[in-house]
Amino acid sequence: MKLQRIEAGEYLTPDGRFYVRNTYYSNGIPGRSNTSSGWLIEDRSGATPFQRNHYKSNLRRVDTLAQSREIMARIIQRDAEAKKLRDAGWCKEDNPQQPGVCWRSPYTDRLLTQTEALLELSLML
């Protein structure tokens, strides 16, 4: 995933959705606090893709820039797959009984995980 450099320790994805900054540069005086070293990812789209202990957030701290790239790529891929399912007529349940089993099949009317739903969609096309 390509990132555009804004200034020292600050990056933005080409679409402007994710903003990444090195916390070494953002705590006032560079390098003063060892506890805040790492990278902070912010989702500026209004979505809350990061989850920690049942709490959803638009912020996530990681140790390296490479980790932030991997996480952003996975989120973008997951969102593209969800859009593909919605476009094919699948419905996503808001509060499913089982976590992760949230896509209602228009073919069988069963609740499936996103991976199972994509597999069923590919078999039905």
C-alpha positions in Angstrom: 0.0 0.0 0.0 1.4 3.4 -1.0 1.4 6.2 1.5 1.9 9.9 0.8 4.4 11.6 3.1 2.9 14.8 4.5 5.9 15.8 6.8 8.3 14.1 9.2 6.5 11.1 10.7 3.1 11.8 9.0 1.5 9.9 6.1 -1.8 9.7 4.3 -3.3 7.1 2.1 -4.0 8.3 -1.5 -7.8 8.3 -0.9 -7.4 10.3 2.3 -9.1 7.6 4.4 -6.2 6.7 6.7 -3.8 9.1 8.4 -0.7 7.5 10.0 1.7 9.3 12.3 4.8 8.4 14.3 4.1 9.1 17.9 7.8 9.9 18.4 7.2 13.2 16.6 3.8 14.0 18.0 4.2 14.2 21.8 5.4 17.7 21.9 9.2 17.3 22.2 10.6 14.5 19.9 12.0 11.5 21.7 11.2 12.6 25.3 8.7 9.8 26.1 9.7 6.2 25.5 6.2 4.9 26.3 4.6 6.6 23.3 6.9 5.3 20.6 5.2 3.6 17.6 2.6 4.5 14.9 -0.9 5.7 15.3 -3.5 4.9 12.6 -6.6 7.1 12.3 -9.5 6.2 10.1 -10.9 9.6 8.9 -13.9 8.1 6.9 -16.2 8.0 10.0 -15.9 4.2 10.2 -14.7 2.4 13.4 -12.8 -0.6 12.0 -10.6 -1.2 15.1 -11.9 -3.2 18.0 -10.4 -3.8 21.4 -12.4 -5.5 24.2 -15.8 -4.9 22.6 -14.9 -1.2 22.2 -14.8 0.1 18.6 -12.6 3.0 17.7 -11.2 4.9 14.7 -7.7 4.8 16.2 -5.1 2.1 16.6 -1.5 2.1 17.8 1.1 -0.3 16.2 4.8 -0.7 16.5 6.0 -0.3 12.9 4.9 1.5 9.7 4.9 -1.9 8.0 2.3 -3.2 10.5 0.1 -0.2 9.8 0.3 -0.8 6.1 -0.7 -4.4 6.5 -3.7 -3.5 8.8 -4.9 -0.8 6.4 -4.7 -3.2 3.4 -6.7 -5.8 5.3 -9.4 -3.3 6.2 -9.6 -2.0 2.6 -9.9 -5.6 1.3 -12.5 -6.5 3.9 -14.6 -3.4 3.0 -14.3 -4.3 -0.7 -15.5 -7.8 -0.1 -18.5 -6.5 2.0 -19.4 -4.1 -0.8 -19.3 -7.0 -3.2 -21.7 -9.0 -1.0 -24.1 -6.1 -0.6 -24.1 -5.4 -4.3 -25.1 -9.1 -4.8 -28.1 -8.8 -2.5 -26.7 -10.1 0.8 -27.9 -8.4 4.0 -25.6 -7.8 7.0 -27.2 -8.4 10.5 -26.4 -5.7 13.0 -26.5 -7.8 16.2 -26.0 -11.5 15.3 -26.2 -14.2 18.0 -22.8 -15.5 17.1 -20.0 -13.0 16.6 -18.8 -12.9 13.0 -21.8 -14.8 11.7 -23.6 -11.9 10.3 -24.3 -12.2 6.5 -27.8 -13.4 5.5 -27.8 -15.5 2.4 -30.4 -14.5 -0.3 -30.2 -18.1 -1.6 -30.5 -20.2 1.6 -31.6 -17.5 4.2 -28.9 -18.7 6.6 -26.5 -16.6 8.5 -22.8 -17.1 7.4 -19.4 -15.6 8.1 -18.0 -13.3 5.5 -15.7 -16.0 4.2 -18.5 -18.5 3.9 -20.7 -15.9 2.2 -18.0 -15.1 -0.4 -17.6 -18.8 -1.1 -21.4 -19.3 -1.5 -21.6 -16.2 -3.7 -18.8 -17.6 -6.0 -20.5 -21.0 -6.2 -23.9 -19.4 -7.1 -22.5 -17.2 -9.9 
